[in-house]
Amino acid sequence: MRINIPGQDFSLRLLERVQTTDSQYDIFDVGLEQEDGSIDSIVVGGSFSYAKSLIDAMDRKKDEKKAEASYKAPTALEAEVLPT
């Protein structure tokens, strides 16, 4: 996320994703970006595999809840007509 500082020639970078050639790792930086595009920052990187697995599990649970909510049980008449 980049935040422009009013009256200044730089913007603040907070957890801005840095492009990498290895898709296993995610790298984020925190720092300042000058008007000319130069960057002064500190980076945090890692594979974050446990965090990604937790996020995937939460997304699956959300999708399951949506599917359950959208499921309409057949009425008694429909149940008689539908093949079993």
C-alpha positions as CSV (number, residue, x, y, z in Angstrom):
1,M,0.0,0.0,0.0
2,R,1.4,3.4,-0.9
3,I,0.3,6.5,1.0
4,N,1.0,9.9,-0.4
5,I,2.2,12.4,2.2
6,P,0.7,15.8,1.6
7,G,3.2,18.6,0.8
8,Q,6.1,16.1,0.4
9,D,8.0,14.6,-2.5
10,F,7.8,11.0,-1.3
11,S,5.2,8.4,-0.4
12,L,5.1,5.9,2.4
13,R,5.2,2.2,1.5
14,L,3.5,-0.2,3.9
15,L,3.7,-3.9,3.2
16,E,4.1,-3.3,-0.5
17,R,4.6,-6.6,-2.4
18,V,8.0,-6.9,-4.1
19,Q,8.2,-8.9,-7.3
20,T,10.3,-12.1,-7.1
21,T,11.3,-14.8,-9.6
22,D,10.6,-17.6,-7.0
23,S,6.9,-18.1,-6.5
24,Q,7.5,-20.0,-3.2
25,Y,8.5,-16.8,-1.4
26,D,6.6,-13.6,-0.7
27,I,8.5,-10.4,0.0
28,F,7.0,-7.2,1.4
29,D,8.7,-3.9,2.1
30,V,8.2,-0.9,4.4
31,G,9.8,2.4,3.6
32,L,9.8,5.6,1.5
33,E,9.5,6.0,-2.2
34,Q,11.0,9.2,-3.6
35,E,9.5,11.2,-6.4
36,D,12.2,9.9,-8.8
37,G,11.1,6.3,-8.1
38,S,14.0,5.4,-5.8
39,I,13.1,3.4,-2.7
40,D,14.5,3.3,0.8
41,S,13.0,0.4,2.6
42,I,13.3,-2.6,4.8
43,V,12.0,-5.9,3.6
44,V,10.3,-8.9,5.3
45,G,10.2,-12.1,3.4
46,G,9.3,-15.7,3.8
47,S,7.2,-18.6,2.4
48,F,4.4,-18.0,4.9
49,S,3.1,-21.6,4.2
50,Y,1.3,-21.9,7.5
51,A,-0.4,-18.6,7.1
52,K,-1.4,-19.5,3.5
53,S,-2.8,-22.8,4.7
54,L,-4.9,-21.1,7.3
55,I,-6.2,-18.6,4.8
56,D,-7.1,-21.4,2.3
57,A,-9.0,-23.3,5.1
58,M,-11.0,-20.1,6.0
59,D,-11.8,-19.6,2.3
60,R,-13.0,-23.2,1.9
61,K,-15.1,-22.9,5.0
62,K,-16.7,-19.7,3.7
63,D,-17.4,-21.4,0.3
64,E,-19.0,-24.4,2.1
65,K,-21.3,-22.0,4.2
66,K,-22.3,-20.2,1.0
67,A,-23.1,-23.5,-0.7
68,E,-25.2,-24.7,2.3
69,A,-27.0,-21.3,2.4
70,S,-27.9,-21.5,-1.3
71,Y,-29.0,-25.1,-1.2
72,K,-32.8,-25.4,-1.2
73,A,-34.2,-28.7,0.1
74,P,-36.8,-30.3,-2.1
75,T,-40.4,-30.1,-1.0
76,A,-42.3,-33.3,-0.3
77,L,-44.0,-33.0,-3.7
78,E,-40.6,-32.5,-5.5
79,A,-39.1,-35.4,-3.5
80,E,-41.8,-37.7,-4.8
81,V,-41.3,-36.7,-8.4
82,L,-37.4,-36.7,-8.3
83,P,-35.8,-40.1,-8.9
84,T,-33.8,-41.5,-6.0
